[in-house]
Amino acid sequence: MKALILDSGALINLSMNGLLYLIEEFKKITKIKFLITKQVKYEIVDRPINIPRFELGALRVSNLIDSKHLELPQSLNISDEEINSLTKKLKENANNSLESQGRSIQIVSDAEMSCLALSSILTEKGIENIIAIDERTTRILAEKPESLEELMSSKLHKKITTNKKNLAVFSKFRFIRSTELVYVAYKKGILKVNGAKALEAALYATKFKGAAVSWDEINILKKL
Amino acid sequence: MDIEEKEVEHIVHVLKEIKQYLAENNAIKLKELSNHTIHSASTYQDAGSITLAVLVYTLSKLIEREDYKKIKDWREFIKKLNAIIDKSIAEIEKNNQKEYEEVFVNSRKLLESVSPNLKKYIEEVIRKASINKGSKIYEHGISLEQTSRLLGITQWELSEYIGQKNLPETKPSMTINIKKRAEMALEFFK
């Protein structure tokens, strides 16, 4: 069994682009489970459902949960307590990993760290998994933390230092973005958009709804 | 969290300039100033710096679009706001962080209630200002969720704005080679 863990941004992206149906299509052709944590559900369903502007988007995601295309970790006998406890630890580590003049900078929040917590638990259970996350901070923190130090130092015009000991725990995670999800959907023939520019258009759409992907990366993806 | 002395000096300088540019109705300078507290908003994540950034950006928009002319008591409002700014300067200089933050929460309430006819419109300008400042904080390396929490906005609106805004592509954002990531994704879905 494999599991794809979706962070809020990736789901918001698919919803705003009318691409949530890809989850249903992927489920038809693979045995991958699509999981979201309680913290992510709060961000994409429970909170926006009361905001008229985002009510429809929240309902669409909620429908996917009702139809079990999107599942909560309980479906794999993983409890909220287990996730919450690990989320807290990871958040503490992340939020004490970058410092400006001896003060820690709070860089991440619960939902993002809950995805990493779930990934850890799944890996421990021997379930291959990957995290779909569109925002860049969590991804950089795990894949190239020295770049986060560089980015923040240049933006804040201050020396930012990293606590490497706290960062070690983040190196084991694997990430894709909604951009790669759309790319795979195209390759699998489940992207219901026709025309020579279908892939290009769908990749651009993910960028315009917040996926942290560069134009250069999109240009490379188009040619692969 | 105590704000460093150097940062306090900077905030005081910004607050004094806000008064000056408000008196001149200088929307461009106010807009620039709204970004000057983003560094401390990103580092300290204090309600004072965040509210100040949003408030000043909102005021710049009201002046830029000449909406302030529709507000009957605008002059009176500016007078009250100047008094609030003076109080905030006094509090931050004494490093009374809590009181400094409270002053700005009150200033936001004052702005929201300045014109009953324009209440909804002003609330909308404040919401858009919050999204704009949120995108700046996200640019500084704070995660999407943490940023939306700080600004009291949803990730839905922030994601959309960030996407439309086309943030500058910085080298540090490039982590894993795109070919490798695409291959990893394809392999996972095999």
Interface residues (C-beta under 8 A of the other chain):
Chain A: K2 L4 S8 G9 I12 N13 M16 F26 T30 I32 E43 I44 R47 P48 I51 R53 F54 G57 L98 S100 Q101 R103 I105 Q106 I107 V108 S109 D110 A111 E112 E128 I130 D134 E135 R136 T137 T138 R139 I140 E143 K144 S147 L148 E150 L151 M152 S154 K155 L156 H157 K158 R174 F175 I176 E180 L181 Y183 V184 K187 K188 K207 F208 K209 G210 A211 A212 S214 W215 D216 E217 I220 L221 L224
Chain B: M1 E4 H39 S42 T43 Y44 Q45 Y138 E139 H140 G141 I142 S143 L144 E145 Q146 R149 T154 Q155 W156 E157 L158 S159 E160 I162 G163 Q164 N166 E169 T170 K171 P172 S173 M174 T175 I176 I178 K179 R181 A182 M184 A185 L186 F188 F189
